[in-house]
């Protein structure tokens, strides 16, 4: 690419159209690429340009629906945004197996977020801890003055936790401000409160405050769900035994636990994205929670009941909101929340936990029986055929031949297409 460089100043000051033009002059994007780039879908140019910086386009992903979910005796259709084939079907399938035994039971989730305030350079750490504790009510009052509306609605700063940590820069006090953020994800409100009380904290503790920021390890916002999955629908005793073995494998081996939890996140992150929530916060919190014992562990647990059915449970922090952030701005997130019909952020987290559990059971069932590739390959082979330039009318045919002959490759899809065009009856 002749003349390509990334040293561009004032890019943000250009209109989106000007940015697109400049981009096209710098790269080898062709006319077709530029046409796609200019398609903003349901966003207006002004809307999308104010969401992040240096915007040049929008990016679409499939929006699918997981079905069959019954959680706390209420039916849910769960929107999922994900690029991976088989995930939505797998979750729906596992939900059907749980439905036979009453569906999922998810516990109430309190929307308590933690904001951390880092206090350093303390002369007398014990004395500082004491005086901070003594001034708790004063700190909570000032924190609550930052968001009168939250208070009116029944939320607000509730408590403080005082922790001492040892660091390479000496001992520090980490003050946790615990805030009931009600239906929000809550990062903004707790950060504002933490910043507001920090000067007073410096005053009373005689220390120096540096960081004042939400913790994504939301241990006061844990979501727990459990369900019984039908033995016969899973594939019988042998498959259940396989799932229990898979679980013990994950419990003993962080390499496996990572993939085990990745499967859980397939569901939870897809819901997080669909509802306009912060996927990175959910991922970071979940994986940190999985490591709290000192060993990275699975977020689910399994056993069998007296009839040999599989009983699963999941526990993880889930800071999902139904107001604030992108939840009400993103047109598809708004639709997702309407489809979900949840009345609170806590209810959304209850759904998230159930979905994560279902997703995990579906993956373990496939792994413990026919393997994961069979289900994957049906959709994957269609995608491969598409990449190979197979016309829509022949996609299914070409995909089926590739699956049958166990050769799912672009070059092979082209060969099959050629054979069909040559009149071969496949
Ligand atoms: C693939 O996206 C997810 C799985 O690897 C999860 C697992 O191994 O449990 C199938």
Boltz pocket constraint, residues with backbone or C-beta under 6 A from the ligand:
constraints:
  - pocket:
      binder: B
      contacts: [[A, 84], [A, 259], [A, 260], [A, 261], [A, 262], [A, 263], [A, 264], [A, 266], [A, 360], [A, 363], [A, 364], [A, 367], [A, 372]]
      max_distance: 6.0
